[in-house]
Amino acid sequence: MPGTRDEGRRWSAAEPGFWRQVVEQLGAALTVVDPAGRILAANPAAEQVLGRAAAAMHGEDAHDLLHRDTDGARIPRERCPLLRALAEGAAARGEGDSFLRGDGRLVAISWSASPLTHGGSLKGMAVLFTDATGDRSARRKRAAYTSALEDLTERLTLVAEITDVLGQTLETDEALARLGRLLVPRLADWAAVDLRVGSGQVHRVAVTGPEGRDPGQEGRREPLPEAGEAARSPLVQVLNGGDPVLQGEVGTAAPPGSPLAAVHSDFLRTVGATSAITVPLGSRRQITGALTVVRTDPACPFDTDDLEVVSDIGRRVGLVIDNARRFGRQRAVAEAMQRNLLAPLPQPGRLRLAARYQPAPAGSQVGGDWYDAFELKDGTVALVIGDVIGHDLTAAAGMAQLHGILRSLAWDHTGPPGAVVDRLDDAMPAITTVPMATLVLARLEGHPCTGPWTLRWTSAGHPPPLLLTSGGHAQYLEAGQGLLLGVGPGAGGSRPNAAVSLPPGSTLLLYTDGLIEIPGTDLDTGLDRLRRHALTLAHEPLETLCDQLLAGMPPGSTDDVALLALRLPVP
């Protein structure tokens, strides 16, 4: 139902029960309009001031329904300050405007509108208004309500932005850097984050102030005292499972009871704290660390409403950090699995082989790319490059399965490589967890020292090998292309094979798509870029060629890369 979905969006930024109660019990009238000026919601106070039911106003154009001049006539839309504020996405306010009640009477209105944004786009306006016909006392009360709602709107927006921005990264340090930029100076003058690490240690990982991150106050590690020790320290209390702590006045007379408490006390004293809030990161059952926010102006201390907001932020940040740590552990396992499976390369005769595996950049998921090279029973050399579909630990595990099975199938096979890949495709759904994969399997035939050399290969939906000759030519070997592994039994019949004679001194490159996929461009652009770059390196030592190909990748890549290079000797 649309109403239910809109309501979920309105209250998803904070604890539903708390914020709903605040708005519904607010003495000032509040309506929410969408970017087109249509009414989405109205609280009970708005119903009373306007003499209209919220349900009757829902979906109506606020200007057409309510805005009138002092004679009761409609006002042209171009003269409406609320519509102008919506178009500009800016806050606005007005005094003495006339609204038409449901009973036909006009009521003088003072109003204030604040934009509601999510993910950088305008979602509408929160419009607070009061009956402006009262006396000066009522006006003062009205001003207080206006200030309260503007403050509430800012807090709601801040919590929503933090939830949105932190949800875009799985890197702990990046999440904390973003958190600091959001909290300072909008909510606090300083913010500090302490995380629980192994062996009962607490690590102060991030301190953000008016000038940004303050590395001089970061990095301290101290043991966490047992519950009951150093009980006066808000940080120790919170990390031991205590409730969030609001310090309306920050005192420094009592000596700290532990090194950790001393770190926190020194921080508060150094930044000139006059008010502070310390809350746990995560839930009471799983405390990841603590967040401390500080104000230095004695005229603007934190209050209990701020405590609710910061506590909510702490719960959300704790979940983000916990997820980031879990992802980091999974990523480390997958990368270790991949590297351990990349066995040492053979160096038969005068043939030279080199390979590289580069994980995806920080913040990206682990992939299933791999390379392999091994001598077969008949003395020829098998070359493999592959990519399991997916980006997680499952993809890495699937890569390990295909790696072992392919070696077993190819070991004593003397026929074309397409027959080996056909058998692998048949076996894959029965004895692996891999849904789909691409690969190139090639056989290098010829004496390892003198040649002549013939390359026979088949491709299961993989980017084509690149052949560089000593004469300065580059050619993609596009023959032998077949369907991906896992597209269905018998979908393509027998796989195609291809063969080409390799001239002495030539270099063959097998690679995964991470080397040619450039964000914002098509695949042909990436292939052309690789061909031109590889040609400039064709006479470099093989190890240097591999290193420079990876170093020259454009920024923005989110995929891992496997690269296998073969160079033939010159007689």
N, C-alpha and C positions, 0 to 999 in steps of 0.2 A: 504494500500500500504506500503511495507517495507520502502521505502524512507521516507514517511511521518512519520512513527513510529520512525525511527532513528532520524529524525530531531527533533521530539518532545522530545526525550530523551536528545538530545544535549543541547536544550535550556530550559529545564524544571527547571534548577537550579536557574534561575534568570529572571529578566524582559526581555522578548524576544526582544522587540524593542531596548532596550539599548545595550544589549550585542551583538546582531547581528550587529548593526551599528558599534560598536567598532571593531569587527573582520573583517568586510568587508572593513572598511576604514583603517585598519592597513597597514602601508607601507611595513611591512615584510611579507614574504610568510608563510602561515600556512596550514598544512594538518593535518587531523585526521585519524589515522589508528586503526583498531580493534586489539584484542589480537593476531590474526594470521598474522598481518602485512599488511592486505588489506586496501586500501585507502577508507575511508568513505566520506570525504569531503575535499575540497580545496578552499581557498579564491581567489579573483581576483589577488592578488599579486603573489600567487603560480602559477596560470595559466600563468602569464607573464614571470616569471623566468624560468619555465619549458617548455614554448612554447606548452602547452597542455591544452585542455579544461577540466574543472572539470568533466563534464559528461563522457568524454572518459576515465578518470582515475578511476572513481568510480568502486570499486570492484576489481581493479587490485592489484597484489602483489607489494608493493612499492619497495622492494629490486630488484625483477626481472625486473621491468619496468625501474627503475631509476639508481640504484647503479652500477658504472663501475670503473675500474682502470684507470690510466692516459692514457693507450693505447686504452681505449674503450672496453676492454674485461669484461665479467661478473666476479664478485667476488664471491667466494664460500660463501654460506650462513653462515657457521660457523665463518667466519671472519667479519661478518657484525655487527658493534656495536649497531645499532638500534634493530636488532633482538635479540641480547643478552640482551639489556635493557628491551625489551618486556618480555623475558623469566623470567627475574629477578624482573620485576615490579618496576624498579628503574629509576630515571632520568639519562640522559646521554647527552653528547654533542660531537661535532667533528668539526675539522677545515680542510679545503682543500680537502674534499672528492669530487669526480667527479660524477655529475648526467648527465644522457642522456636526452637532450631536444627532443621535438617532431620533430624538423627539423634535427636531427641527430648530432648536435653539442654537445660537452661536456662543462659543466659549473662547475667551482670550487664553492663549497658550504661550508658555515659554518652553522651548525645546532645545535639546542637544543631541546631535547625531554623531556616532563614531563608526568608522568603517570596520567591517568584519572580513578578515582575509584568511586564506588557507592555501599553503603552497605557493604564495606569491600572487594569487589572483583574488580579486574582490568577490566575495560571496554575498554581500548585502550591507545593510546598516542597522545598528541598534539605535533606536530613537527614543530618548527619554523626554517626557513632557509633563508639565504640571499646569494646573489651573492658575492663570496669572491674575485673577481678580481679587485675591486675598490681600491682606495688609503686609507691612514690612516684615513682621515676624514670619508670616507664611513664606515670604520671599527668601528669607534666610534659611528656612527649613528646606525650601525648594533647592536652593543652591547646594546645601549639604547633600541632598538626594542626588543631585546632578553629579557632584564630585564623587559620591559613592559609586554611582553606576559607571562613570568613566573609569574609575579605578578598577571596578569589577571587570569591565570590558577589556581593559589592558591586561589584567591577570589572566582572563580566559584566553586572550589572544597569545600571550606569552606561553602558557602551558601547551596550547595547540601547536605553536611554532616549534617548541622544544620536541614534542612528540613527533612532528613531521620531519624535522631536520635530523634528529638522532636516528630515526628509523632508516635513513638513507646510507648509513655506513655500518660496517661490521668490524671496524678497527677502533680499539679502545682509545688510543691517543687522539685520533681524529674526532671521536665522539666527545671527548672531554674538552678539546679545543673549541668545538662548536658550542658546547654547553656554556663555557666561559664567555664567549662572545654574545650569547643570548641573555645571560643573567646580568652582565655588567655592561652599561650602567642602568639598564632598564629597571631592574629590581634591586640591585645592590651595588655598593662601591667596590667590594672585593668578594671573591669566591674561592674556596679551597676544596679540593677533593682528596680524601684519604681512602686507599684501597687496602683490604685485607689480602695479604699474600701468604705464601707457605711458611710453616714453622712458627705460626703465631705472630708474625710481623705485620706492622702497619706501615704502608708506604705513602708518603705525601706526593702524589703524582702530578697535581696541577694546581697552580695558584694564578688567578687572573685578577688584574687590577685595572685602574683607569688607563694605563698605557699598554694593556694587553698582558700576555703571559709574563710571569716574573720567575725566571729560572733560579734566581738566587734563593728563593724560598721553597723550591721544590727539591725532591730527592731524598729527604730525610727518611730513615727507616728506624723504627723503634718497636720493642715488644709491646704487645697488648696486655696490660695488667688483667688479673682475674677480676671478675665482678666483685664489687665491694671495695677494691683497692682504688685509690685516687678518685673516690666517688664525687669529688667536687668538680671534676673535669667534664664538661658536656660531651666532649669527643669520646672519652672513655665510656661514659654512660651509654651513649648511643651505640657504639660498636659492640658493647656487651649486651645488647638487646633492650636497652631502656627506651623510654618514649622520646620523641623529638623535644628539643630544649629551646625555649625562647629566652634570651637574655635581654630584657628591656634596658638594663644598665650593665655594662661590662665592667666588672671589678677586677683589680689586679693585686689586691692586698694579700689574699691567701696564697701561700706558696704551692706550686704544683706538686702533686703526690707521686709523679712518675716521669720518666724521660718523655713519654708520649704526651702526657699532659703539659710538660714544659714546652714542647714544640708548639702545641696549640696556643698556650698562653703567650709565648713569644710572638707568634703570628698576630694575635689580636692586639698586642701592645705595639708592635711595629707599624701596623697599618692605621693605628689610631681609632680602633673600634669603639663606638659608643653604644651599639646595639648589634646583636648577632643571633642567628638561628642555626642550629646544628640538627640535621635529620639523617636517618639511616638511608642508605642506598639499597633498594630491594625491600623484601617483606620481612616481617619479624622472624619467620622461619629460616630465611636465607639472606643474611646481611652481607652484602658485597663490600660495603665501605660506608663512608659518611660524607655528606655535603655540608659545608659551612658557608653561609652568606653573611656579609658584614655591611653595616652602614656606619659612616663616620660623622654624619651631621646629627648633633643631639636634638635638633628640632624635628627630625623625621625618623623616629625609632620604629622598629618593626612592631606589629601588633598581632593579635591572634588570627586575623584573616590572612596575614602574610605567612603565619606558621602553617595554616591549612594548605596554602598554595605551594610552599616550599616542600612540605611533606609529600604532596602529590607528585611534584617534580622528582623528588628522591626515589619514590617507588618506580617511576617510569625509567629514570636513568639507571637504576639498579638492574632492571630487566634488560636494558640495552647492553650494559657491560657484561652481564652474565651470558647473554647470547653471543657477544663478541668473543668472550673467552672460550666458549664452547666451539665456536667456529674456528678459532685459532688452533685449538687442540686437534680438531678434525683435519684442518688444513695441514698441520705438521705431520700427522699420521699419513695422509695421502701423499705428501711430497716425499716423505721417507720411503714409502712403498714404491713410488715411481723411481726414485734414485737407486734403490737397492736392486730393482729389476733391470736397470740399465747396465748389463754386464760389460766387462772390459771388451774392447773391440779386438778382433784378430788382425794381424798384420802379415798376411801370407806373402812370401817372396818379396818382391819390390812394390807390391800394392800398398797404398797408404789409405787408412781410414781415420776419420775424425768425426766426432759427434758432440752435440750440445743439447742440454735440456734446460729451458728457462721457465720457471713457474710464472703464472699470471701475476700481474702487479698487485701490490697490497690493496686490499679492498675488494678484489675479485675472487671468484670461486676457483677451486682446484679443478683441473681438467683431466682428461684421460689420454693425453698424447704420449706416444712412446716410439722409440727406434730400436732396431736390433740388427746385428750382423753376426753371422756364424758360418763355419765351414761345414758343408754337407758331407755325407758319407763318400760320395764320389770325388771329393776334393774341390768342387766348385764352391763359390762363396754366395750365401744367401743374404740379401739386403731387404730390410723391412722398415717401413714407416707407417704409423697408424694413429687413429684418433677414435676413441670410443665416444659415442654421443652422450652428452650429459656433463654436468659440472658439479661434482660432489664426490664424496668418498666412495659411493657406489660405482661411479665411472672409473675411478682409480682401481678399484677391486676388479672390475670387468676387464680393464686393460691387462691386469696381471693374469687373468684367466686366459685371454686370447694369446698373450705372449707365450705361455707354456704350451698351449695346445698347438699353436702354429709351428713351433719348433719341432714338436713330436711328429706332426704330419709331414713336414718338409724334410726331415732328417735323411731318409733313405729314398726319397722320391727323385727319379731321374727324368721325368717327363716335364711338360710345360707347367709353369707355376699356376696357371688358371685352374688346373685340376686340383691342386692343393687348396686353393681358396674356395673352390666348390665344396670340397669335403668340410672345410672349416665352416662354411655357411650352413651346411646341412646339420652339423653337430651343434652349432651355437645355441639354438633355442632349447636343446635338450640338456646340455651340460654346462651352460654358463648363465649368468644373469644379465648379459648384454642385450639390449633391445636392438640397437643398430650401431654400425661402425663403418669407418672407411679405412682403407689401407692400400699400399702398394707392396707387392712381393716380387722381387727380382732375383734372377740367377746370373752371376757373372761367370761365363765360361771362357776358358783359355788358360794358358800357362801363367802362373802368377808372376813370373819374371820376364818372359819374352812375348807372351801373347801368341797369336792375335786374340783379341777379346770380343766376345759377343754378349750383349745384354739381352736377356729374355725376361719379360715382365708382364704382369697383369695389374690392373687398377680397379679397386672396388669403390668407385665414386670419390677418389682422392685427387687432390691437385697434382698436375703432371710433373714428373721429374724434369730437371733442367740440366742440359748437357752444355758444358763450356769447352771449347776446343782451344788448343794452344795457339791457333791462328787467329783468335779474336772473334770467333763466332759463338752465338748462344742460341740454343734451340730447345723449346719445350717438347718433350716426348708425349704427344697427346693421343697416340694410338693405344690400343689395349684397354680402353675404358669400358667398364661394366657397371652394374648396379651396386649400390651400397650393400654391405652385409646386413641381413635381417629384414629385407623388404618383403620376403615371402618365399616359400618353397617353390622352386621351379619357375620363378617369375621371369628369369632371363635365359633359361637353358644353360648350355655350357658357356663358361666365361671366356671372353676373347683374350688372346695372347698377342704380344708384339715382340719384335726383335730388331736390333740395330747393332751394327759394328761400331765399336768405340775406338777412335784413333789414339795412338800413343800420346801421352802427355795431357789427355783430356781430363776434365773434372766433372763428376756427376753429383748433383745435389738432390736429395730427397728431404722433404720438409712438410710440416703441418700448416694448416690454414692461418694460424696465428702470425706467421711470418709475412703473409700477403694481405691480410684483412686490415685496411686502413679506415678508421672511423670517418664516415661521411663520404666515402668514395665507393665505386663499384669494384668487382673482383678483377676486371681487366686492368684497371689502373694499378692495383697492387701487383699483379703479375708483371706488368711492364716495368714497374719500379724495381722489382727484384732482379729482373733480367739485366737492366742497365747497371745496377749496383754490383751484381755479381761479376759482370764483365770487367769492371774496373779493378776487381780483386783477383782475377783469374790467375795471375802469375805470382800471387803471394803464397807463402807457405800455407798448407792446409789448415793448420790450427789458427793462424792469423785470419784466414778467410772466414772461418766460422765465427770467430770473435767479432769481426767487423760487421758481418751480416746482422748479428744480433744487436750490436751497438748502434747500427744505423736505422733501427726500427723507429717509425714515427711515434710521437707521444699519443696517449689515449687508448692504446691497445688494452683489452681486458681479457685476452686469451693467453694460455700457455703456448710454448713453442718447442717442438722437437725438430732437430736438424741432423742429417746424416750425410757426410761428404766422402766421396771416393775419388782418389787420383791415381791415374795409370802412369807407369814409368815411361820414360823416353829411352828407346834402345841405345 
